[in-house]
Amino acid sequence: MNKQELRQLYQIKRAEIHSKERLRLDDLLLLQFQQFDYSDVQTVLTYWPLANKSEPNTHLFSGYLRHMLPGMVLAYPLTDPLSLEMTALAIHEDTIYHTNAWGITEPKEGEVIDPTQIDLIFVPLLAYDTKGYRVGFGKGFYDRYLARCREDIVKIGFSYFGPVDEIADTDQFDVPLTYCITPQQTYEF
């Protein structure tokens, strides 16, 4: 299947998961996430989950890291709808957020984090394949951003579903994940 077909199919599949079941699946994702060693992580780029898109609750994973790594810098993306570029902004307890035109919650301001300083990034996805390539929402923000990051950055996706065999229309600009965590297991690419 191509990206557009997968995007449509997996938006439907996620929407069909009852909210109570999604809470259970998020807890299972957290258990899988807790199996990693994060002792070398100093800076994390996460994202605000889109409730209307039934995304996994990334607040659980970043909250766990904040508890385990008290000195960690946590950043959220700020997107520019004109250039389709993304910037990572460090957040703190007083950060003020706003919701952009696409319904994505972002920090209004913060210290810009250089992409090469990020150790771990949570990458949103709708579907992914057995090679670690993913289908996002189609704007290419993350692939462009990841191209500017260090080669050794750890890229983690979260999915309620296993991988598809292959995304038919990947290209040279697509950046594969390092891991995709599901409620049942973690896939390494």
Secondary structure, DSSP 8 states (H G I E B T S, - for coil): --HHHHHHHHHHHHHTS-HHHHHHHHHHHHHHHTTS--TT--EEE-----GGGT---HHHHHHHHHHH-TT-EEEEEEEETTTTEEEEEE--TT--EEE-TTS-EEESS--EE-GGG-SEEE---SEEBTTS-EE-SSS-HHHHHHTTS-TT-EEEEE-SS--BS--TT--TT----SEEE-SS-EEE-
